[in-house]
Amino acid sequence: MDDTESKNNKDIQWHPAFVVALQALLIDYKDDLDYKLEHPLTTGSLSIDMLVVKKRPDVVIKRQIAEIFRLDNIIEYKSPTDYLSVKEFHKSFARLHLYAALTEEADITGLTLSFVSASYPRELFRHLREKLGYVVEERHPGVFVVADAMIPIQIIHTVKLSEEENLWLRNLNDKLSEENLLWVHGAERKYGSLLDLTAWLQAVFAANQELLKIMEDKRMLTVETCEIIERIGWGEKWRQEGRQEGRQEGRQEGRQEGRQEGRLEDAQAMFAEGDSLEKIARITKFPMDTLKERLVR
């Protein structure tokens, strides 16, 4: 990955996109859940990535990633370019206890902690099993539950999630396939009137620009995708980039033509002074055929 691509990936707003993905995944429970992004713990900068609060304790959420949910559900999200480390796990665990201590209505028995990561946290799993003595069970594909912990804890490996109900999270990455792009069309048509998908679409499209541009060059983008691209403002962005690239290519071609003309003038001057074509070709790097055509009349 070059520096420009790395910078662009860092600029992608993954967390707002994750909120949309979670809301879409749990759309059947939209009236029962309250989502709070970057929930503050103190008056300073300390916060938790996301808090999902069940409005009624008797609501049972029948989704693989939400089976452990209780009243207050803390979620820590790692973008596709980030990694869930052992230290991050313990920091989040500490923030959970701080939330329980500082939030008057919070009950430690009503809390859960979830981690969402596209990368497989191998070191963390080893730490939980070998250092802390926990049993880590994969209850569903990609959903790992820490058994017998003080509070319900799960680690969600989005790449392994089942496609049946988790495509919103699986497709929130920088490795979108043409097949999954077609799924985006259908999802936008189905959920676009129920939920503002802009943040999710912007992140996914920004992370997969290369695929979109390849498909555009091959005339493979559907009308629906083009409409989405225009609606979120990417169409004009691409047109501006295209104009800039055109200007840069024009300047580059101009510089190359200028250098070539300068070499030709040198060759003409050398030929006028009686230098051989072989010597001129060696110095100016012009092919012999070119010199014969341009100098010998």
Secondary structure as UniProt FT lines:
FT   HELIX           3..11
FT   HELIX           14..25
FT   HELIX           27..29
FT   TURN            30..32
FT   STRAND          33..40
FT   STRAND          47..54
FT   TURN            57..58
FT   HELIX           64..66
FT   TURN            67..68
FT   STRAND          72..77
FT   TURN            80..81
FT   HELIX           86..102
FT   TURN            104..105
FT   HELIX           108..110
FT   STRAND          111..117
FT   HELIX           122..126
FT   HELIX           127..131
FT   STRAND          135..140
FT   TURN            141..142
FT   STRAND          143..147
FT   STRAND          153..157
FT   HELIX           158..160
FT   HELIX           163..170
FT   HELIX           178..191
FT   TURN            192..194
FT   HELIX           198..207
FT   HELIX           209..217
FT   TURN            218..219
FT   HELIX           223..231
FT   TURN            232..233
FT   HELIX           234..272
FT   TURN            273..274
FT   HELIX           277..284
FT   HELIX           288..295
//
